[in-house]
Amino acid sequence: MILVTGGAGYIGSHCVLSLLENKQEVVVFDNLSTGFQETIDELKKIGNLKFIKGDLSKKEDLNSLFENYKIDSVFHFAAFSQVKESVLNPQKYYSNNVSGTINLLEAMIKNNVKKIVFSSTAAIYGEVQYVPIDEKHIQKPMNPYGKTKLMIENILDDYDNAYGVKSVRLRYFNVVGADIKKRIGERHNPETHLIPNVLKSTFNDARPFEIYGNDYNTKDGTCIRDYINIEDLIDAHLKALKYLENGGKTDFFNLGNAQGYSVKEVFEICKKVTEKDIQFNINKRREGDPEKLVADNKKAKEILNWNPKRNLEYGIKAAYEWEKKLQGGLKNA
Ligand code: UDP
């Protein structure tokens, strides 16, 4: 059985969906602090899914999880992930993300579970020295969120040396898209991300979309990001697990498309997809936003045999279909 922590959240739930479609048995462990019960309900319709509402801070929750299910490997998504909140409340981030992971690893070792795929981030690189960013880029995260993810990567190295826990750390760039059949999708409260915010602004009584800064040193003055499709991202997770199952060594990989889009370019694709004349305001820069983030993804292509296939327009279309569903019914859920 495969354990997915954080399986009620955006990326975790898409991983669960894919595992279930591949006929795997899955147990999700999630405290529903940022994930949604409706997501779990939807996933239960697809395959053999068990759900445990539990918290990584409670060792007794983890102990009973490992006692009750025969777990072979772990996908670890459960974490807080808002940069701004992590600056204001670092205690919440170090406690949940770092201590929570240590508790999870303790339970894994106790139960002889030695394979983990960990959800890391491009935020571990910090101030960008060059693009495209490869895995050797200096790692100096600029906020507590990025620091927690880098700490966990370091912990995972030490736990391999000492206890033989093999890990793959996947460093995400910007993730876009939703299940093409609209069963699940991106849902945050509050929503801070670019694409859902542009899409939300097209619905009635929504606030106009704000561009955070148009005075960056880029082609049109707005920030450049690398958007990786959620389906491609999840393909990499399944390949990462296969890699570990085949005896692969502990390693880490960037997951991005190796292609940069400016905020204005994203905005234009959203206009095309929605067929709406979306309005925007130019606001001041958002603190801590790097000018340009683009992945060098060669390592994942070579070693995991991964090949991202979906373009940004495809991802935005799926995200728009999902957003329509959210606005239509799930809005006040
Ligand atoms: N952004 C924006 N308006 C928004 C949300 C985001 O202009 O309402 C910009 C943000 O400044 C950044 C890019 O869009 O340059 C991507 O931001 P997002 O929060 O989606 O992801 P991040 O790159 O911060 O992880």
Residues whose N, C-alpha, C, O or C-beta is under 5 A from the ligand:
A	BS01	UDP	T192 H193 L194 I195 N197 E210 I211 Y212 C223 R225 V263 R286 D289
